[in-house]
Amino acid sequence: MRYYSTRNRGESYCFYEALLRGLAPDGGLFVPEEIPRFRPAVVSSLGDMGFQEIAYETLHPFVKGDIPDAALQDMVCGAFTFDAPLVPAGERLVLELFHGPTAAFKDFGARFMSRAFAYFRQGESRPLKILVATSGDTGGAVASGFYGVDGVSVTVLYPKGRVSPLQERQIAGLGGNIEAVAVEGSFDDCQRLVKTALSDSELNKLLALSSANSINIARLIPQAVYYVAAAGKLTAADPPAVFSVPSGNLGNLTAGMYAMKMGAPIGLFVAAENSNRAFDDYLATRNFVPRPTVTTISNAMDVGAPSNFERLSSHWSLDELRRLVKGASVNDSDTKSAMETVFKDCGYVLDPHSAVGWQALTVLCESGTLSGGTFVVLATAHPAKFSDIVEPVAGPVTPPPCLQEAMGRTVSSVTIPPDFQALNALLRKV
Ligand SMILES: *Cc1c(COP(=O)(O)O)cnc(C)c1O
């Protein structure tokens, strides 16, 4: 499979180049030259296949020519060691994506990506150094995803004092091949430092540097797997699946659209946004207007200018998007009401992000935009990750073992001022 920039069809790249570069040289996002289609025999037997088997079938065409079948098999088995169960809640289904090691769906992408890097780095003498800037959540998933993976080391930059105690332990509590750097500044400072390092030619002569940015195609493609697996579990008697996707940067929604285009039996998508509603407004008004980010209780979705919009628009026209995706934006107060109602009526505890997904479906049903379908809400994080918001509404939630274990870790990080010299010195130290 070849990959192109969303901004230039003239030059193509192999999967490894797209993985290593993250962003195309012209600033565009990498997209596959075509979205592959499942053989009909695969679609009809999805219900009998295990998660890893479905992962293999889904990912195989995207890495064909770059990763041999047996190596892909190993990567899939190493990355997807947990399931994505469909759990009934009232008349709807919840697709629980939080059974990975950091209790959020970003584990699927991070764990596959780390193994892809490790595969391509085999036999290289110098280790690959991955730089990531995080405002909190991504850093934990990347640190965990790369922890102990051969041939790769990770430096995570986070704003000192501005991440939660749990997040800091997930980033700075692992040690080993994961180095944590607390920057005396904001997330934007962290991001600027990473960008400067990645484009510094002297530093790049010395080290093999790359990033694990959320727009990397290698993080996006593995997210298609759980849509395929979930849609495959429905029977022919069920109405078509309508997936409600709590959305920020639109990566998860894009992955779902890939799954649909591949031939997974999916009816429609709901782009569930919080008050950062650029994409929903686009579907309604036909104008895409990125806005400054608004802070909400579903903060992993606080994205004013979603990057994957460019990827979606390169595959689908506005009219196609309007046909396949229904948009709804949910404010904080309605998010909390949804958490309360779902707990009272169904005994199910949603985290604030997943509650936006639930409520968006409710809004679209009430307005008559959606009528039938098997309604599936994606639960993108475990409620215990946001206990300060969840507990007043739904009572105490028991953290899963992975979060309990993370809370017991000791934080070990280096503090630097927000300037490149400090980071440069740190990275040059052997
Ligand atoms: C990252 C994240 C989202 C948003 O996903 P996108 O792919 O950026 O749209 C939603 N919920 C949680 C818990 C997240 O961490």
The ligand as a Tripos MOL2 file, in Angstrom:
@<TRIPOS>MOLECULE
LIG
   15    15     1     0     0
SMALL
NO_CHARGES

@<TRIPOS>ATOM
      1 C1         -8.6070   11.4760   22.5270 C.3       1 LIG1
      2 C2         -9.9360   11.2070   23.1700 C.ar      1 LIG1
      3 C3        -11.1680   11.4630   22.5070 C.ar      1 LIG1
      4 C4        -11.2280   12.1240   21.1420 C.3       1 LIG1
      5 O1        -10.8070   11.3000   20.1060 O.3       1 LIG1
      6 P1        -10.4090   11.8960   18.6760 P.3       1 LIG1
      7 O2         -9.8720   10.7630   17.9100 O.co2     1 LIG1
      8 O3         -9.3770   12.9680   18.9480 O.co2     1 LIG1
      9 O4        -11.6520   12.4870   18.0770 O.co2     1 LIG1
     10 C5        -12.3460   11.1070   23.1360 C.ar      1 LIG1
     11 N1        -12.3480   10.5560   24.3860 N.ar      1 LIG1
     12 C6        -11.2050   10.3170   25.0560 C.ar      1 LIG1
     13 C7        -11.2770    9.7350   26.4180 C.3       1 LIG1
     14 C8         -9.9590   10.6170   24.4870 C.ar      1 LIG1
     15 O5         -8.8320   10.3850   25.1580 O.3       1 LIG1
@<TRIPOS>BOND
     1     1     2 1
     2     2     3 ar
     3     2    14 ar
     4     3     4 1
     5     3    10 ar
     6     4     5 1
     7     5     6 1
     8     6     7 2
     9     6     8 1
    10     6     9 1
    11    10    11 ar
    12    11    12 ar
    13    12    13 1
    14    12    14 ar
    15    14    15 1
@<TRIPOS>SUBSTRUCTURE
     1 LIG1         1 GROUP 0 **** ****
